[in-house]
Amino acid sequence: MFEEESGYLRGIFAGQLIDVHHIGSTSVPGLEAKPIIDIMPVVRDISLVDECNHDMQNIGYEPMGENGITGRRYFQKGGDNRTHHVHIYQVGSPDVERHLAFRDYLRTHPDTVEMYGTLKRQLAHQFPYDIDSYLNGKERLVLEIERRAVQWYRSSLTGS
């Protein structure tokens, strides 16, 4: 599903696109995940993304602007039964590194995947209809994993 959708995005953002990454829980084998594909296109100039809102609407996406994160453009598909989230960042944004580090760290640290998956399962059972409480419940662990992941990611890039 990621490959198919990223093909559509490559067509829409053609001249602006640097790369398209599969992020989020569905990008980590074995991790508990809602059936929503998170996609992160990286573009040359974030200010030009809004010019493509109509094209994104034509393939079923709802443009949400920054949606609470400065420097991001966010789109969602599927209405109340969302199937895809698209998080677009400009090349060089620290959020690109953060997302890739988190994904790659989880892909190589099965103990952390187990811990994170267990918490997600518990919170989903505890808050089945309260997404804010679910997100708040996992925030502390996510931030801790993210901190370790960024350190690990940077050291793996430099080979130290």
Backbone bond lengths (Angstrom), bond angles and torsions (degrees), N, CA, C in turn:
res aa  C-N    CA-C-N  psi(-1)  N-CA   C-N-CA  omega(-1)  CA-C   N-CA-C  phi
1 M - - - 1.450 - - 1.535 111.04 -
2 F 1.343 115.73 -37.45 1.459 119.11 177.64 1.524 110.42 -62.18
3 E 1.320 116.94 -46.76 1.465 120.66 -177.19 1.522 111.53 -60.34
4 E 1.329 115.97 -44.17 1.463 120.11 -179.95 1.528 110.82 -61.48
5 E 1.315 115.93 -48.40 1.470 120.33 -177.32 1.525 111.46 -67.59
6 S 1.331 117.09 -38.61 1.461 118.88 -179.83 1.528 110.45 -65.18
7 G 1.326 117.64 -29.06 1.460 120.35 174.87 1.515 111.98 -62.31
8 Y 1.327 116.98 -42.61 1.471 120.81 176.54 1.521 110.72 -61.95
9 L 1.337 115.99 -43.14 1.469 120.55 -178.21 1.524 111.06 -66.55
10 R 1.325 116.67 -37.12 1.471 120.27 177.59 1.534 110.45 -60.98
11 G 1.319 116.19 -36.83 1.455 119.97 177.61 1.517 112.82 -68.50
12 I 1.320 116.29 -41.73 1.477 120.57 -177.71 1.527 111.84 -70.08
13 F 1.329 117.09 -43.68 1.471 120.79 -173.83 1.530 112.80 -101.56
14 A 1.303 117.11 16.01 1.470 126.01 -172.64 1.524 115.93 -27.17
15 G 1.308 119.49 -69.55 1.458 122.64 -173.98 1.515 114.33 -71.57
16 Q 1.316 117.53 -18.31 1.459 122.73 -177.76 1.525 113.31 -94.01
17 L 1.318 116.78 -19.37 1.463 121.89 -167.84 1.522 113.02 -77.83
18 I 1.321 115.82 131.00 1.467 123.13 172.13 1.525 108.68 -94.13
19 D 1.343 116.78 -48.70 1.468 122.00 -178.62 1.520 109.24 -164.32
20 V 1.337 115.97 165.39 1.463 122.51 175.40 1.528 106.78 -129.77
21 H 1.333 116.20 127.26 1.462 121.86 -177.05 1.529 111.08 -118.37
22 H 1.318 115.55 142.70 1.463 122.12 170.57 1.522 106.18 -87.73
23 I 1.329 117.31 119.95 1.461 122.13 -179.31 1.523 108.65 -125.94
24 G 1.315 116.44 -175.33 1.457 120.86 177.19 1.523 111.63 79.81
25 S 1.307 115.07 -179.31 1.464 121.28 -173.13 1.519 113.94 -62.25
26 T 1.335 118.22 -33.77 1.463 119.02 -179.30 1.526 112.24 -70.63
27 S 1.322 117.93 -10.88 1.466 120.97 178.73 1.524 112.07 -89.10
28 V 1.334 117.45 -1.57 1.463 122.16 -177.76 1.530 108.56 -115.58
29 P 1.337 117.63 108.31 1.467 119.71 179.43 1.531 112.06 -55.53
30 G 1.326 115.68 132.56 1.457 121.31 176.71 1.510 115.59 86.59
31 L 1.318 118.78 -6.08 1.468 121.09 -179.42 1.518 110.17 -87.42
32 E 1.324 116.11 134.62 1.464 121.30 174.29 1.524 108.32 -53.98
33 A 1.333 116.89 134.22 1.463 119.12 -176.91 1.514 111.14 -153.39
34 K 1.331 114.75 142.04 1.458 119.39 167.69 1.530 106.10 -70.74
35 P 1.318 118.58 154.47 1.470 119.43 -177.43 1.535 112.61 -79.01
36 I 1.330 115.50 56.51 1.465 121.70 178.63 1.521 107.39 -122.49
37 I 1.319 116.09 126.34 1.461 121.64 179.36 1.520 108.71 -88.26
38 D 1.338 116.84 122.56 1.464 122.56 175.29 1.518 108.44 -98.03
39 I 1.323 115.35 127.68 1.454 122.29 -176.06 1.524 108.60 -125.53
40 M 1.343 115.74 136.56 1.461 120.09 -179.24 1.532 110.34 -124.88
41 P 1.335 116.97 94.04 1.456 119.14 169.63 1.531 109.70 -75.32
42 V 1.318 115.97 142.91 1.460 121.95 175.21 1.533 106.04 -114.60
43 V 1.344 115.23 125.54 1.469 120.94 -174.54 1.526 111.09 -117.84
44 R 1.317 114.70 165.44 1.467 121.24 179.21 1.525 111.74 -72.68
45 D 1.338 117.60 -40.43 1.465 121.73 -174.21 1.532 109.27 -140.17
46 I 1.313 116.76 105.88 1.467 122.04 -177.08 1.527 111.78 -61.20
47 S 1.334 117.18 -28.30 1.463 119.65 -176.61 1.533 112.36 -68.48
48 L 1.323 117.88 -15.62 1.466 120.86 -179.87 1.527 112.97 -91.77
49 V 1.316 117.51 -8.37 1.468 121.21 -176.62 1.523 111.59 -63.15
50 D 1.317 117.55 -40.02 1.466 120.53 -177.12 1.530 112.32 -59.92
51 E 1.325 117.26 -23.95 1.460 120.51 177.02 1.531 112.05 -65.29
52 C 1.314 116.95 -15.93 1.468 122.14 -178.50 1.528 112.69 -100.62
53 N 1.330 117.81 6.51 1.466 120.08 -177.80 1.523 112.39 -55.98
54 H 1.314 117.44 -42.13 1.466 120.35 -179.43 1.533 110.96 -63.31
55 D 1.333 116.93 -42.50 1.473 120.53 177.58 1.527 110.85 -62.76
56 M 1.321 116.68 -39.19 1.469 120.30 177.96 1.532 110.45 -66.15
57 Q 1.328 117.52 -39.84 1.460 120.56 177.04 1.530 110.59 -62.42
58 N 1.328 116.87 -36.13 1.462 121.07 -179.95 1.527 112.89 -63.62
59 I 1.328 118.02 -23.41 1.467 119.99 176.82 1.537 111.48 -105.68
60 G 1.344 115.63 17.01 1.462 120.57 170.48 1.507 117.58 98.96
61 Y 1.322 118.36 6.41 1.459 120.71 -177.97 1.515 112.03 -93.65
62 E 1.326 114.31 146.67 1.456 122.03 173.88 1.530 108.07 -102.47
63 P 1.331 118.41 118.11 1.472 120.31 177.44 1.528 110.35 -70.99
64 M 1.327 116.84 132.01 1.459 121.92 -177.45 1.531 112.19 -120.31
65 G 1.335 117.58 10.04 1.461 120.39 -178.58 1.517 111.25 64.09
66 E 1.326 116.50 -142.67 1.466 120.63 179.24 1.528 111.58 -73.85
67 N 1.312 116.91 -26.58 1.464 123.21 179.08 1.531 112.38 47.91
68 G 1.329 115.53 47.07 1.463 120.64 172.70 1.516 115.69 92.40
69 I 1.326 118.87 -5.81 1.466 120.89 178.68 1.524 108.49 -123.64
70 T 1.323 115.61 110.04 1.461 121.10 -179.00 1.527 110.06 -59.47
71 G 1.333 115.27 133.90 1.457 120.21 177.42 1.513 114.39 87.00
72 R 1.322 116.97 5.33 1.464 121.37 178.39 1.513 108.75 -114.51
73 R 1.327 116.49 152.98 1.459 122.14 165.17 1.510 105.96 -119.72
74 Y 1.330 115.14 130.22 1.456 121.52 -173.07 1.524 109.67 -120.73
75 F 1.328 115.37 137.40 1.459 122.96 177.25 1.518 107.82 -133.46
76 Q 1.327 116.40 144.73 1.461 119.44 174.23 1.517 109.12 -130.57
77 K 1.338 114.61 151.04 1.459 121.93 -176.64 1.519 108.62 -128.64
78 G 1.315 116.26 138.48 1.456 120.34 174.64 1.512 115.45 108.69
79 G 1.320 118.27 3.48 1.466 120.68 178.11 1.512 112.07 59.56
80 D 1.348 116.34 -131.67 1.467 121.01 -179.15 1.527 112.07 -70.19
81 N 1.317 117.29 -20.09 1.467 122.14 177.33 1.528 108.49 -111.85
82 R 1.331 114.51 63.83 1.465 120.16 -173.69 1.520 112.24 -56.00
83 T 1.334 113.85 142.53 1.461 120.99 178.14 1.522 111.75 -115.82
84 H 1.340 117.05 -27.31 1.460 121.52 -175.64 1.533 110.46 -143.33
85 H 1.331 114.66 142.92 1.461 122.93 169.30 1.525 106.51 -122.19
86 V 1.318 116.80 133.53 1.463 121.07 176.36 1.520 107.63 -118.29
87 H 1.341 115.72 121.51 1.463 123.74 179.99 1.519 106.50 -114.21
88 I 1.317 118.03 107.90 1.464 121.42 -176.88 1.525 109.39 -102.76
89 Y 1.337 114.83 130.59 1.460 121.70 177.51 1.524 109.49 -127.84
90 Q 1.309 114.61 156.63 1.467 120.97 174.74 1.521 109.15 -81.83
91 V 1.320 116.66 143.79 1.452 121.10 176.80 1.530 109.23 -52.71
92 G 1.327 116.08 137.47 1.457 120.85 -178.10 1.514 114.38 93.47
93 S 1.337 117.90 -10.34 1.457 120.31 178.24 1.532 109.52 -66.47
94 P 1.343 117.80 136.00 1.466 119.36 176.64 1.525 112.38 -62.85
95 D 1.328 117.17 -20.60 1.463 119.78 179.00 1.533 111.99 -68.15
96 V 1.316 117.08 -28.08 1.467 120.04 176.34 1.524 109.08 -63.33
97 E 1.330 116.59 -50.75 1.462 120.63 178.71 1.527 111.01 -59.66
98 R 1.315 116.59 -42.83 1.470 121.18 -178.21 1.522 110.83 -59.02
99 H 1.324 117.06 -47.35 1.469 120.24 -179.01 1.527 111.99 -66.90
100 L 1.324 117.26 -43.54 1.460 120.05 -179.17 1.529 111.35 -67.85
101 A 1.326 116.32 -39.54 1.461 120.19 178.25 1.525 110.90 -62.29
102 F 1.319 116.76 -46.14 1.467 121.46 -179.56 1.527 109.91 -59.77
103 R 1.333 117.01 -49.22 1.465 121.67 -179.92 1.529 111.59 -60.26
104 D 1.328 116.39 -50.79 1.460 120.18 -175.42 1.524 112.14 -68.17
105 Y 1.322 116.81 -34.84 1.467 120.54 176.94 1.525 109.86 -63.05
106 L 1.325 116.49 -46.62 1.464 118.84 179.53 1.522 111.55 -64.88
107 R 1.303 118.10 -36.26 1.468 121.23 179.24 1.527 112.17 -63.46
108 T 1.318 117.21 -22.74 1.464 120.26 -176.84 1.535 113.78 -114.63
109 H 1.320 117.74 4.44 1.464 121.68 -179.66 1.539 109.89 -130.27
110 P 1.332 117.08 80.83 1.469 120.45 -175.71 1.526 114.48 -60.94
111 D 1.317 117.97 -28.23 1.464 120.12 177.35 1.523 110.93 -65.17
112 T 1.321 116.89 -38.74 1.460 121.27 178.33 1.523 110.43 -70.76
113 V 1.337 116.98 -37.48 1.470 120.96 176.27 1.524 109.69 -60.01
114 E 1.324 116.64 -43.38 1.474 121.05 -179.97 1.530 110.56 -62.81
115 M 1.326 116.95 -46.52 1.465 121.41 -179.84 1.527 110.92 -62.53
116 Y 1.322 116.68 -46.86 1.458 121.70 -178.76 1.532 110.42 -66.13
117 G 1.317 116.84 -43.13 1.464 121.06 178.92 1.519 112.37 -62.03
118 T 1.322 116.14 -40.37 1.470 120.76 178.09 1.526 110.70 -62.03
119 L 1.329 116.53 -44.97 1.461 119.81 178.63 1.527 110.73 -63.00
120 K 1.322 117.25 -44.17 1.462 120.69 179.63 1.529 111.14 -59.96
121 R 1.320 116.80 -42.52 1.467 121.76 178.29 1.534 110.64 -61.44
122 Q 1.327 116.15 -46.99 1.467 120.94 179.96 1.525 111.24 -60.73
123 L 1.321 116.20 -45.69 1.462 120.18 -178.77 1.523 111.83 -67.68
124 A 1.323 117.14 -37.90 1.470 120.68 178.22 1.527 110.43 -64.01
125 H 1.333 116.50 -37.40 1.471 120.47 177.08 1.530 110.67 -70.64
126 Q 1.330 116.41 -39.97 1.462 121.58 -177.26 1.526 112.09 -73.06
127 F 1.344 117.21 -35.41 1.467 121.52 -175.36 1.530 111.29 -127.62
128 P 1.334 118.14 61.81 1.474 119.33 -174.07 1.532 114.36 -64.11
129 Y 1.313 118.14 -23.19 1.465 120.80 -177.53 1.521 113.04 -123.59
130 D 1.329 116.17 18.57 1.465 120.98 -176.06 1.520 109.29 -131.83
131 I 1.331 117.14 84.10 1.461 122.10 -175.27 1.522 111.78 -62.84
132 D 1.338 118.39 -34.31 1.463 120.30 179.67 1.524 111.40 -63.69
133 S 1.329 117.31 -44.14 1.469 120.23 178.43 1.525 110.86 -66.43
134 Y 1.329 116.67 -37.32 1.466 120.83 176.75 1.534 109.81 -60.49
135 L 1.333 116.96 -49.45 1.463 121.10 -179.33 1.521 111.59 -64.50
136 N 1.336 116.95 -42.87 1.467 120.56 178.18 1.524 111.22 -62.42
137 G 1.321 116.63 -36.33 1.456 121.12 -178.99 1.515 113.74 -66.83
138 K 1.298 117.58 -29.08 1.470 119.28 -179.23 1.526 113.22 -100.07
139 E 1.332 117.45 -4.87 1.458 120.87 -174.39 1.528 113.49 -57.61
140 R 1.315 118.66 -45.90 1.461 121.14 -176.03 1.528 111.44 -62.40
141 L 1.342 116.22 -44.38 1.458 119.62 179.44 1.529 110.69 -67.71
142 V 1.315 117.47 -41.03 1.465 120.65 178.62 1.524 110.47 -59.00
143 L 1.311 117.57 -45.23 1.466 120.94 -180.00 1.527 111.63 -63.88
144 E 1.320 117.03 -37.42 1.466 120.55 178.48 1.533 110.31 -69.01
145 I 1.319 117.32 -44.99 1.471 119.93 176.84 1.524 109.65 -61.35
146 E 1.313 116.09 -43.93 1.461 121.00 -179.65 1.529 111.52 -59.06
147 R 1.322 117.34 -43.30 1.466 121.46 179.49 1.528 110.02 -60.67
148 R 1.335 116.73 -48.70 1.464 120.50 178.60 1.524 111.13 -64.34
149 A 1.328 115.84 -39.34 1.461 120.95 -176.88 1.526 111.73 -64.69
150 V 1.321 117.04 -42.85 1.467 120.07 -179.05 1.529 109.75 -65.39
151 Q 1.337 117.94 -41.54 1.470 120.57 176.92 1.531 110.12 -61.36
152 W 1.321 116.75 -46.92 1.459 122.38 179.77 1.528 110.38 -61.46
153 Y 1.320 116.60 -45.26 1.460 122.49 -177.85 1.525 110.96 -61.66
154 R 1.317 116.11 -46.81 1.465 120.21 -179.67 1.532 110.70 -63.85
155 S 1.326 116.98 -40.97 1.469 118.73 179.56 1.529 111.10 -70.19
156 S 1.330 117.83 -31.16 1.470 119.08 178.35 1.524 111.18 -72.38
157 L 1.320 118.14 -28.47 1.470 121.32 178.03 1.526 111.86 -74.37
158 T 1.332 115.41 -33.03 1.470 119.40 -178.89 1.521 111.84 -92.13
159 G 1.336 116.49 -10.79 1.457 120.33 179.14 1.513 113.83 76.78
160 S 1.336 117.24 16.10 1.473 119.50 179.91 1.505 111.56 -105.67
